Amino acid sequence: MRRATGILTAVVLLSACGTVAGPTASETATPPPTLSVGTPTPGFARPTPWPRVTNLVYDSTTRLVLMFGGLGGGGTTDDTWTWDGATWKLLHPASNPPVREGAGLAADPGHSVVVLFGGRNAGNLRDDTWLWDGSNWKQVLPVHSPSPRTGAALTYDPVRHVVLLFGGEGGGNDTWTWDGIDWTQQAPLTSPPPRAYGRLAFDVARGVGLLFGGDVLGLDDTWEWNGTNWTRMHPANTPPGWSTATRTPQPMVYDAVRHVVMFVGPQQRTSLSADDTMETWTWDGATWTRHAPATTPPPRDGVGLAFDAARGIVVMAGGWPVVQNGDVTSTWGWDGATWKQLSA
């Protein structure tokens, strides 16, 4: 089990709704833990954003990287932050979603909003949908909705102009899309196995959604979504999968400058240590490539990742230290060749 500075506590998987298959026996073999870093505190907002396990997304409306909530030293939060390429800024919207960790987050540039779905607070899974318009959060009440879940994978599909959602704890292996008004459950003939915290991004160059891995017994599979069905890919090279790992966000993004899908994560997938390094991987539509940049961020788990279109780089921030007092406060940028520290 991955080590953190606190104790890992288990949360029970909820079964999926409808006819979609729920979590299998292999999924429940390792209960999904939550980082215990103090009593979750509703409304807790620290003066600086880190440390925390959370998601990031690029908001094309404001041309800023956006972050909401997460789990860190002090509790589960409900604060909203933005990154302008130089500084993290705490915002004070008139309304915001309740505190949570593991929420799915995706930009919806077709409707000029960011979509937030689900998550977990104090062991309770959520199924609420919220929209960020650049200045405020608003809850919407669609007729249909995915079941309560945390760790769902979300991304924007610019071909079909919808937000794509797959899986999550409590969701099995169901696929949903958000069209700006309602959620629609898709009925693919083939679906990836159930998982939570899978990596999902839309490969714009190839017009497909790309799913990799997840937290169930070291999954290292790669799948493509064409808007109707999932197809498993069989690349010659693939990143290692997780194995009895802490369940935290594992983001993946499309790099619109280099036209590849990429992610970064700690080297080991079991017991992390100070000797571990961060691995950077890219997908070119055929296979995965591991890079060897001259500079790499300090090892951390559960990082936030977003492609900053305004600055043409991938931004990595936050996460949880793999060892006591590890660095998780610095923000880093990937330019396709190496990592550069952007802030302390």
Secondary structure, 3 states (H helix, E strand, C coil): CCCCCCEEEECCCCCCCCCCCCCCHHHHCCCCEEEECCCCCCCECCCCCCCEECCEEEECCCCEEEEEEEEECCEEEEEEEEECCCCEEECCCCCCCCCCECCEEEEEHHHCEEEEEEEEECCEEEEEEEEECCCCEEEECCCCCCCCEECCEEEEECCCCEEEEECCECCCCCEEEECCCCEEECCCCCCCCCCCCCEEEEECCCCEEEEECCCCCCCCCEEEECCCCEEEECCCCCCCCCCCCCCCCCCCEEECCCCEEEEEEECCCCCCCCCCCEEEEEECCCCEEEECCCCCCCCEECCEEEEECCCCEEEEECEEECCCCCCCCCEEEECCCCEEEEEC
